[in-house]
Amino acid sequence: MFNKKYLWGIVALGLILGLLVSCNKATPPPTPQPLRTWLLVRAPDGPLPLNKPISVKSRTEDAIGVSHVELYAVQLPTGESNVLLNSEAAPFAQTSFTASQTFIPTQKGHYVIKVVGYNKQGQSVESEYIGFDVE
């Protein structure tokens, strides 16, 4: 038969190990926020002037880090689509980046634009579209 002290020692060791395991359960890390990009401007109320700079502001956020933001013409008056107008890199390692990108419309007609934000892993997400006329 087992010695009573030996048996109590095993029981005590089991209880201590159980307490250690239950106390050391790590809280799972918070879920990182997904990559998000949105325009900080709205469609103008009227036509914009020809050959004048247009500033497009946008914001991109990602827990991994923002790499850069690209401004695209989804539609140009010439019929071209998805034309890269401007690309702006985040100046340092940051999880939130506000870009101010400029382009000059050189033809009269209807324009549709969007921005695409990229994180440090190369993943991308695009903003909503904005349409406007140039006269």
C-alpha positions in Angstrom: 0.0 0.0 0.0 0.9 3.6 -0.6 2.3 5.8 2.1 -0.4 8.4 3.1 2.2 11.3 2.8 3.1 10.1 -0.7 -0.6 10.0 -1.7 -1.3 13.5 -0.3 1.8 14.8 -2.0 0.5 13.6 -5.4 -2.9 15.1 -4.7 -1.4 18.5 -3.7 0.9 18.5 -6.8 -2.1 17.8 -9.0 -4.0 20.7 -7.4 -1.1 23.1 -7.8 -0.5 22.1 -11.4 -4.2 22.6 -12.1 -4.2 26.1 -10.6 -1.0 27.0 -12.5 -2.5 25.9 -15.8 -5.8 27.7 -15.2 -4.1 30.9 -14.1 -1.7 31.0 -17.0 -4.3 30.8 -19.7 -3.4 33.7 -22.0 -6.1 36.1 -23.2 -6.2 35.9 -26.9 -4.8 39.0 -28.6 -7.4 41.5 -29.9 -8.4 40.9 -33.5 -6.6 43.4 -35.7 -8.7 45.9 -37.4 -9.1 45.1 -41.1 -7.7 47.3 -43.9 -10.0 50.2 -44.5 -9.9 53.1 -47.0 -12.3 55.9 -47.6 -12.5 59.3 -49.3 -12.6 62.4 -47.1 -14.2 64.4 -49.9 -17.6 64.3 -51.5 -18.8 64.9 -55.0 -18.9 68.6 -55.8 -22.2 70.4 -56.2 -21.4 71.7 -59.6 -18.9 71.3 -62.4 -15.2 71.8 -61.7 -12.9 74.0 -63.9 -10.7 72.6 -66.6 -6.9 72.6 -66.1 -7.2 73.4 -62.4 -5.7 71.1 -59.7 -8.1 68.9 -57.8 -7.1 67.7 -54.4 -8.5 64.4 -53.2 -8.1 63.5 -49.5 -8.5 60.0 -48.2 -7.7 58.0 -45.2 -6.4 54.4 -44.9 -6.1 52.4 -41.7 -4.7 49.0 -41.0 -3.3 47.3 -37.9 -0.4 45.8 -39.9 0.7 49.2 -41.2 -0.2 51.3 -44.3 2.1 51.1 -47.3 0.7 53.6 -49.8 -2.5 55.0 -51.4 -3.2 55.2 -55.1 -5.7 57.5 -56.8 -7.4 56.1 -59.9 -9.7 57.5 -62.6 -12.3 54.8 -62.8 -13.7 56.6 -65.8 -12.3 59.4 -67.9 -14.1 61.5 -70.6 -11.9 59.8 -73.2 -13.4 56.4 -72.3 -10.3 55.2 -70.6 -10.8 53.3 -67.3 -8.8 52.5 -64.2 -6.0 55.0 -65.0 -3.5 55.6 -62.2 -3.4 59.3 -61.5 -1.3 59.5 -58.4 0.4 57.3 -55.8 1.5 58.4 -52.4 3.6 56.4 -50.0 3.1 56.6 -46.2 6.1 58.6 -45.0 6.9 56.2 -42.0 5.6 53.0 -40.4 2.1 54.0 -39.4 -1.3 52.3 -39.0 -3.2 55.3 -40.2 -2.4 57.5 -43.1 -4.2 60.5 -44.5 -3.3 61.1 -48.2 -3.8 64.4 -50.1 -3.4 63.6 -53.8 -3.7 66.1 -56.7 -4.5 65.7 -60.3 -5.4 68.1 -63.1 -8.3 67.3 -65.4 -7.3 68.2 -69.0 -10.5 67.4 -70.8 -14.1 68.4 -70.4 -16.5 65.7 -69.5 -17.5 63.3 -66.7 -14.9 61.8 -64.3 -15.2 59.0 -61.8 -12.5 58.5 -59.2 -11.5 56.2 -56.3 -8.6 55.6 -54.0 -7.0 52.2 -53.2 -5.2 51.7 -49.9 -2.4 49.1 -49.4 -1.0 47.6 -46.3 2.5 46.4 -45.7 1.6 42.9 -46.7 0.4 44.1 -50.2 -3.3 43.6 -49.4 -5.5 46.4 -50.9 -9.0 47.8 -50.5 -10.7 50.5 -52.5 -12.9 53.4 -51.5 -16.3 54.3 -52.8 -16.5 56.1 -56.1 -17.1 59.8 -56.7 -18.3 61.2 -60.0 -18.1 64.8 -61.2 -18.1 66.9 -64.3 -15.4 69.2 -65.6 -16.2 72.2 -67.8 
